[in-house]
Amino acid sequence: MKTVFTTGEAAKICKVSQQTIIRCFDSGQLKGFRVPGSRFRRIPRDQLYSFMRDNGIPTDALDSGKRKILIVDDDEDLVDLLVDHFERDGRFDVRSVNNGFGAGMMIKEFGPDLVVLDVMLPDINGMEVCQLVRSDKSMDEVRIICISGMVEQDRIQQLRDAGANDFMKKPFDIDALSTRVCQLLEIESASPN
């Protein structure tokens, strides 16, 4: 279970803007600490819980403690495999869509912490989805791992420039993907079965 939150994560949990959380933090309404040597603010779980309770914000999103993952791929077998893998882990709330348009809608509606995004989708390509996510400041904290069979270095760099945090070539080892997901979400990797 996550014990410390970024302002972006706290905003998502409270369903308010990140600026609102920052203002509450800076005014002392929301207790937390700054990461030494940086301007980053961090909010311990108990402080966030108290803040939510004191301000009449439902605490159910905090109580579940699950991180949200969105799988975007038109390969149904791969989607089923990934959804099953992350749901069995128990720490994730997992959703999936099979096209770029659906991904755009689901990202806004579901508010995932991380998106596993196929680059070659039937409608909008993964690069456009990355750009869409990065153009919305409320989604700054969303992590994106692009997956694809293509591996030209310049294309991978273009994806990173468009906002992808990581890239994995298909086919990939599902445990390697899981490790990268955990690294990006700053949570412990699941121990191998």
C-alpha positions in Angstrom: 0.0 0.0 0.0 1.3 3.4 -0.9 2.3 5.5 2.1 3.5 8.8 0.5 1.9 10.7 -2.3 2.9 13.4 -4.8 0.7 16.5 -5.2 -0.5 15.0 -8.5 -1.5 11.7 -6.9 -3.2 13.5 -4.1 -5.1 15.7 -6.6 -6.3 12.6 -8.5 -7.4 10.9 -5.3 -9.2 14.0 -4.1 -10.6 14.8 -7.6 -9.3 18.4 -7.5 -6.6 20.2 -9.5 -3.0 19.8 -8.6 -2.8 23.5 -8.0 -5.5 23.2 -5.3 -3.4 20.6 -3.5 -0.3 22.7 -3.8 -2.1 25.8 -2.4 -3.5 23.7 0.5 0.0 22.3 1.1 1.7 25.7 1.0 -0.9 27.3 3.3 -0.5 24.5 5.9 -4.0 23.1 5.5 -2.5 19.8 4.1 0.5 18.6 6.0 3.5 17.0 4.4 7.2 17.5 3.6 9.5 18.7 0.8 12.0 16.2 -0.7 15.4 17.4 0.5 17.3 19.3 -2.1 14.3 19.7 -4.4 11.0 21.6 -4.6 8.9 18.4 -4.7 6.2 18.2 -2.1 5.2 14.8 -0.6 2.1 14.0 1.5 2.0 11.0 3.9 -1.1 8.8 3.7 -2.3 9.6 7.2 -2.1 13.4 6.5 -3.9 13.0 3.2 -6.6 10.9 4.9 -7.1 13.5 7.7 -7.2 16.3 5.1 -9.9 14.4 3.1 -12.0 13.6 6.1 -11.8 17.2 7.4 -12.9 18.6 4.1 -15.7 16.2 3.4 -13.9 14.4 0.5 -14.8 10.7 0.2 -11.9 8.6 1.3 -12.8 5.4 -0.7 -10.2 6.2 -3.4 -7.5 6.3 -0.7 -8.8 3.3 1.1 -8.5 0.9 -1.9 -4.8 1.9 -2.2 -4.7 0.3 -5.7 -2.7 1.9 -8.5 -4.6 2.3 -11.7 -3.2 0.8 -15.0 -4.7 1.2 -18.4 -3.7 -1.3 -21.1 -4.1 0.0 -24.7 -3.6 -2.6 -27.4 -5.6 -4.1 -30.3 -4.1 -7.6 -29.7 -6.9 -9.2 -27.5 -4.7 -12.1 -26.4 -2.0 -9.8 -25.1 -4.5 -7.5 -23.4 -6.1 -10.5 -21.6 -2.7 -11.8 -20.5 -1.6 -8.3 -19.2 -4.9 -7.6 -17.5 -4.8 -11.1 -15.8 -1.2 -10.6 -14.7 -1.7 -7.2 -13.1 -5.1 -8.1 -11.5 -3.5 -11.3 -9.9 -0.8 -9.0 -8.4 -3.6 -7.5 -6.3 -2.1 -4.0 -6.1 -3.7 -2.7 -9.3 -7.0 -1.6 -10.7 -6.8 -2.5 -14.4 -8.8 -1.4 -17.4 -8.2 -1.9 -21.1 -9.2 -0.5 -24.5 -8.3 -1.5 -28.0 -7.9 1.8 -29.9 -6.4 5.2 -29.5 -9.7 7.1 -29.4 -10.9 4.8 -26.6 -7.6 5.4 -24.8 -8.1 9.2 -24.9 -11.6 8.8 -23.4 -10.6 6.2 -20.8 -7.5 8.2 -19.7 -9.7 11.2 -18.8 -12.5 9.1 -17.2 -10.4 6.4 -15.4 -7.4 8.6 -14.4 -4.7 5.9 -14.6 -1.4 6.2 -12.8 0.2 4.3 -15.7 -0.7 3.4 -19.3 0.8 0.5 -21.2 0.4 1.8 -24.8 0.7 -0.1 -28.1 2.3 2.3 -30.7 0.5 0.7 -33.7 -3.2 1.1 -33.0 -5.9 0.8 -35.7 -7.0 4.4 -35.5 -4.8 7.0 -33.7 -1.2 6.0 -33.2 0.5 5.8 -29.8 2.6 8.9 -30.4 -0.6 10.9 -30.8 -2.0 9.4 -27.6 1.2 10.4 -25.8 0.9 14.0 -27.1 -2.7 14.1 -26.0 -1.9 13.1 -22.5 1.1 15.4 -22.2 -0.9 18.4 -23.6 -3.2 18.2 -20.5 -1.5 19.5 -17.3 -3.8 17.5 -15.1 -2.2 14.4 -16.5 1.4 15.3 -15.7 1.7 12.4 -13.3 0.5 9.7 -15.7 3.4 7.4 -16.7 3.4 5.9 -20.2 5.2 2.7 -21.3 5.0 2.3 -25.1 5.2 -1.2 -26.6 5.8 -2.1 -30.2 7.4 -4.5 -32.6 9.2 -1.7 -34.3 12.6 -0.7 -32.9 14.1 2.1 -35.0 16.0 4.2 -32.5 14.7 7.5 -34.0 11.1 6.3 -33.7 11.7 5.4 -30.0 13.3 8.8 -29.4 10.2 10.4 -31.1 8.0 8.5 -28.6 10.0 9.7 -25.7 9.9 13.3 -27.1 6.1 12.9 -27.3 5.9 12.0 -23.6 6.6 8.3 -23.3 8.5 7.4 -20.1 9.7 4.0 -21.3 9.6 1.7 -24.3 9.6 -2.1 -24.6 10.0 -4.1 -27.8 7.4 -6.8 -28.5 7.5 -9.7 -27.7 8.6 -8.9 -24.2 8.8 -10.8 -20.9 5.8 -10.0 -18.8 7.8 -10.0 -15.6 10.2 -7.4 -17.1 7.2 -5.2 -18.0 5.9 -5.7 -14.4 9.3 -4.6 -13.0 9.3 -1.4 -15.2 5.7 -0.6 -14.2 6.8 -0.9 -10.5 9.8 1.3 -11.1 7.8 4.0 -12.8 5.2 4.0 -10.1 7.9 3.9 -7.4 6.5 0.8 -5.8 8.2 -2.5 -4.9 8.4 -5.1 -7.6 6.3 -8.2 -6.9 8.4 -11.1 -5.7 8.5 -13.9 -8.3 6.1 -16.8 -7.7 
